[in-house]
């Protein structure tokens, strides 16, 4: 099937776009306004965009509290979303009134950050302290501005719970990162496989057959 997004006439029960761009990491963004109000919310339009310098971004559909607080304070924390906090994470997605702390709604513990004013989810296995480098509204093909707000932050500090480390590496089976799929679906990563990068452009040192490496189950 094929459809043009201008009309979005896909004929399916629900828009499949988010199910195609999947899985997506979840940025569990905590912020503190200049007035001291605390906010915590999950964003599935979130990603790392550079490792030198370390930059992450999240996209907000409109100027919601997370984007507004991050922009006015110049700071935010991206907390690691994992399976053991899935229910709490979903509770923080509720449309609470401004000034109401989602930490309290979800029964989570605030922990002070080292370098920024936004609090950390103490129960999270990892957290990225970030300072905002830019924010903007992306434009459409015809140059029109959108309601979406993109907030880019440079990571200035990283917290890691040593319980998810094995042999000096973050072990996915211990961290169990949570990701967003389409519709109301989420996924948990518990298994991984490694593939080495080819040494030559013709990839002669890799298996000829496409698909997963030998021994990896679908």
MOJOQUI-V90211 format. One record per residue. N is the residue number from 0. RES is the residue in one letter. OMEGA is omega in whole degrees, -180 to 180 (NA if undefined). BURIAL is # if it has 24 or more other ideal C-beta (glycine too) atoms within 12 Angstrom, else .. D_FIRST is the distance of its C-alpha to the first C-alpha in whole Angstrom. Layout:
n-><N:N>
res-><RES:RES>
omega-><OMEGA:OMEGA>
burial-><BURIAL:BURIAL>
d_first-><D_FIRST:D_FIRST>
//
This chain:
n-><0:1:2:3:4:5:6:7:8:9:10:11:12:13:14:15:16:17:18:19:20:21:22:23:24:25:26:27:28:29:30:31:32:33:34:35:36:37:38:39:40:41:42:43:44:45:46:47:48:49:50:51:52:53:54:55:56:57:58:59:60:61:62:63:64:65:66:67:68:69:70:71:72:73:74:75:76:77:78:79:80:81:82:83:84:85:86:87:88:89:90:91:92:93:94:95:96:97:98:99:100:101:102:103:104:105:106:107:108:109:110:111:112:113:114:115:116:117:118:119:120:121:122:123:124:125:126:127:128:129:130:131:132:133:134:135:136:137:138:139:140:141:142:143:144:145:146:147:148:149:150:151:152:153:154:155:156:157:158:159:160:161:162:163:164:165:166:167:168:169:170:171:172:173:174:175:176:177:178:179:180:181:182:183:184:185:186:187:188:189:190:191:192:193:194:195:196:197:198:199:200:201:202:203:204:205:206:207:208:209:210:211:212:213:214:215:216:217>
res-><X:X:X:X:X:X:X:X:X:X:X:X:X:X:X:X:X:X:X:X:X:X:X:X:X:X:X:X:X:X:X:X:X:X:X:X:X:X:X:X:X:X:X:X:X:X:X:X:X:X:X:X:X:X:X:X:X:X:X:X:X:X:X:X:X:X:X:X:X:X:X:X:X:X:X:X:X:X:X:X:X:X:X:X:X:X:X:X:X:X:X:X:X:X:X:X:X:X:X:X:X:X:X:X:X:X:X:X:X:X:X:X:X:X:X:X:X:X:X:X:X:X:X:X:X:X:X:X:X:X:X:X:X:X:X:X:X:X:X:X:X:X:X:X:X:X:X:X:X:X:X:X:X:X:X:X:X:X:X:X:X:X:X:X:X:X:X:X:X:X:X:X:X:X:X:X:X:X:X:X:X:X:X:X:X:X:X:X:X:X:X:X:X:X:X:X:X:X:X:X:X:X:X:X:X:X:X:X:X:X:X:X:X:X:X:X:X:X>
omega-><177:173:177:-175:179:178:179:180:-178:177:-180:-179:-179:178:-176:-172:-177:179:178:177:-173:-4:179:176:-179:173:180:-166:174:-178:173:180:177:180:177:179:-178:178:177:-178:178:178:-180:168:-173:177:167:-178:-180:176:177:4:-180:-178:173:176:170:180:-179:177:-175:-177:178:-174:-177:-180:-178:-179:-180:-178:-177:180:-178:-175:170:175:173:-178:-177:179:-178:-173:-175:179:-175:-178:178:180:-180:178:180:178:180:-179:179:178:179:-178:177:-176:176:174:-179:-180:-175:-180:-179:-176:174:173:-180:173:180:-170:-179:-176:-179:-180:178:171:-174:-178:-179:-179:-179:179:179:174:-173:171:-175:176:177:173:-177:174:178:-177:176:-180:-179:176:179:177:179:177:-178:177:176:178:179:180:174:-179:-179:179:-178:176:177:174:-175:177:180:178:173:-178:177:-180:173:-178:-176:-179:175:-177:-180:-180:180:179:-177:175:177:174:178:-171:175:176:176:178:178:-179:178:170:-178:174:-179:178:-179:179:-178:179:-178:177:-176:-179:178:177:-179:-176:177:177:-178:177:179:177:179:-178:174:NA>
burial-><.:.:.:.:.:.:.:.:.:.:.:.:.:.:.:.:.:.:.:.:.:.:.:#:#:#:#:#:#:#:#:#:#:.:.:.:#:#:#:#:#:#:#:#:#:#:#:.:.:.:.:.:.:.:#:#:#:#:#:#:.:.:.:#:#:#:#:#:#:#:#:#:#:#:#:#:#:#:#:#:#:#:#:.:#:#:.:#:#:.:.:#:#:.:.:.:.:.:.:.:#:#:#:.:.:#:.:#:.:#:.:.:#:.:.:#:#:#:#:#:#:#:#:#:#:#:#:#:#:#:#:#:#:.:#:.:.:.:.:.:.:.:.:.:.:.:.:#:#:#:#:#:#:#:#:#:#:#:#:.:#:.:.:#:.:.:.:.:.:#:.:#:.:#:#:#:#:#:#:#:.:.:.:.:.:#:#:#:#:.:.:.:.:.:.:.:.:.:.:.:.:.:.:.:.:.:.:.:.:.:.:.:.:.:.:.:.:.>
d_first-><0:4:7:11:13:16:15:13:11:8:10:11:14:15:14:12:13:17:15:14:17:19:22:24:28:29:32:35:37:40:42:46:46:50:51:50:47:45:41:39:35:32:30:26:26:28:29:32:32:35:37:40:41:39:37:34:32:31:29:30:28:31:35:35:39:37:37:40:42:41:41:45:46:44:44:41:41:37:38:37:34:35:34:38:37:34:36:38:35:33:36:37:33:35:36:40:42:43:46:45:45:41:44:46:43:41:45:44:47:48:49:50:49:51:50:48:49:46:46:45:43:46:44:41:41:41:41:41:43:42:43:41:41:39:36:34:32:29:28:25:24:26:29:29:30:28:30:29:32:31:35:35:38:40:41:45:46:44:45:44:46:47:46:43:44:45:47:46:42:40:39:36:37:40:38:35:32:30:27:24:21:18:20:23:23:25:26:29:30:33:32:32:32:33:32:35:34:34:37:36:33:33:32:35:36:33:32:30:27:24:24:26:30:32:33:30:29:25>
//
